[in-house]
Amino acid sequence: MPWLGYAALGLAAGTSSGLLGIGGAIIIVPALVIFFGYGQHNAQGTSLATMLLPIGILAVWKYHQAGHVNIPAAAIMAGAFLVGGLLGAQLAVGLPAVWLKRIFGALLMVVAVKMMWGR
């Protein structure tokens, strides 16, 4: 029954997103590859489709109520994200899956090391 698994994954990613500001790349993509057998391209595309809808609106509202949202900065980043998403997707679909997985894994390792031992 994969739908229950997808719901559990969405709940885990949503909770992580609300708690830590992470979800798509760090939770959903690896889980789709490891537990659901997705290829890297499908995992990334599905993760992006998950975030297409306004899934974070309630979490953003709570942060906004507490005074922790910079609306102008978020708007600028969202516009740039729109363009960057198109450019990145165009690059990704042309790469072999093995290279996409290696790039993704390397990025996660760099982020992990920086978060644990960086400033």
C-alpha positions as CSV (number, residue, x, y, z in Angstrom):
1,M,0.0,0.0,0.0
2,P,2.3,2.8,-1.2
3,W,-0.2,5.6,-0.6
4,L,0.2,5.1,3.2
5,G,3.9,5.3,2.8
6,Y,3.7,8.5,0.7
7,A,1.4,10.0,3.4
8,A,3.9,9.1,6.1
9,L,6.8,10.5,4.1
10,G,4.8,13.7,3.5
11,L,4.1,14.0,7.2
12,A,7.7,13.5,8.1
13,A,8.9,16.0,5.5
14,G,6.3,18.5,6.6
15,T,7.2,18.1,10.2
16,S,10.9,18.5,9.4
17,S,10.2,21.5,7.3
18,G,8.2,23.2,10.0
19,L,10.8,22.3,12.6
20,L,14.1,22.8,10.8
21,G,13.2,24.4,7.4
22,I,14.1,21.2,5.5
23,G,12.1,18.6,3.7
24,G,12.3,18.2,0.0
25,A,15.9,17.5,-0.7
26,I,17.0,16.0,2.6
27,I,13.9,13.9,3.4
28,I,11.8,13.3,0.4
29,V,14.4,12.7,-2.4
30,P,16.5,10.1,-0.4
31,A,13.4,8.4,0.9
32,L,11.9,8.0,-2.6
33,V,15.1,6.5,-3.9
34,I,15.9,4.3,-0.9
35,F,12.5,3.1,0.2
36,F,10.3,3.5,-2.8
37,G,12.8,2.5,-5.5
38,Y,12.6,5.7,-7.5
39,G,15.3,6.7,-9.9
40,Q,17.1,10.0,-9.0
41,H,15.3,12.0,-11.7
42,N,11.9,10.7,-10.7
43,A,12.6,11.4,-7.0
44,Q,13.7,14.9,-7.7
45,G,10.8,15.6,-10.0
46,T,8.3,14.1,-7.6
47,S,9.7,16.1,-4.7
48,L,9.4,19.3,-6.7
49,A,5.8,18.5,-7.6
50,T,5.1,18.0,-3.9
51,M,6.2,21.5,-3.2
52,L,4.4,23.0,-6.1
53,L,1.3,23.5,-4.1
54,P,1.3,25.9,-1.1
55,I,2.2,23.2,1.3
56,G,4.2,25.4,3.6
57,I,1.6,28.1,4.1
58,L,0.6,27.1,7.6
59,A,4.2,26.8,8.8
60,V,5.0,30.1,7.2
61,W,2.0,31.7,8.9
62,K,3.3,30.5,12.3
63,Y,6.8,31.9,11.7
64,H,5.3,35.1,10.4
65,Q,3.1,35.5,13.5
66,A,6.3,35.2,15.6
67,G,8.1,37.8,13.5
68,H,10.5,35.4,11.8
69,V,9.7,35.9,8.1
70,N,11.4,38.5,5.9
71,I,8.7,39.0,3.2
72,P,10.8,41.1,0.7
73,A,13.7,38.6,0.9
74,A,11.4,35.6,0.5
75,A,9.8,37.3,-2.6
76,I,13.1,38.0,-4.2
77,M,14.3,34.4,-3.5
78,A,11.0,33.0,-4.8
79,G,11.4,34.9,-8.1
80,A,15.0,33.8,-8.5
81,F,14.0,30.2,-7.5
82,L,11.5,30.2,-10.3
83,V,14.2,31.0,-12.9
84,G,16.8,28.8,-11.1
85,G,14.4,25.9,-11.0
86,L,13.9,26.0,-14.7
87,L,17.7,26.2,-15.4
88,G,18.5,23.4,-12.9
89,A,15.8,21.1,-14.3
90,Q,17.0,21.7,-17.8
91,L,20.5,20.6,-16.7
92,A,19.3,17.7,-14.6
93,V,17.2,16.0,-17.2
94,G,20.3,15.9,-19.5
95,L,22.6,14.3,-17.0
96,P,22.9,10.5,-16.5
97,A,21.2,9.4,-13.3
98,V,24.5,8.1,-11.8
99,W,26.0,11.6,-12.0
100,L,22.9,13.2,-10.7
101,K,23.0,10.9,-7.6
102,R,26.7,11.6,-7.1
103,I,26.2,15.4,-7.3
104,F,23.2,15.1,-4.9
105,G,25.1,13.0,-2.4
106,A,28.2,15.2,-2.5
107,L,26.0,18.3,-1.8
108,L,24.4,16.5,1.2
109,M,27.9,15.6,2.6
110,V,29.2,19.1,2.2
111,V,26.1,20.5,3.9
112,A,26.4,18.0,6.7
113,V,30.0,18.7,7.4
114,K,29.4,22.5,7.3
115,M,26.4,22.2,9.7
116,M,28.3,20.0,12.1
117,W,31.7,21.6,12.2
118,G,31.5,24.9,10.3
119,R,30.7,28.3,11.6
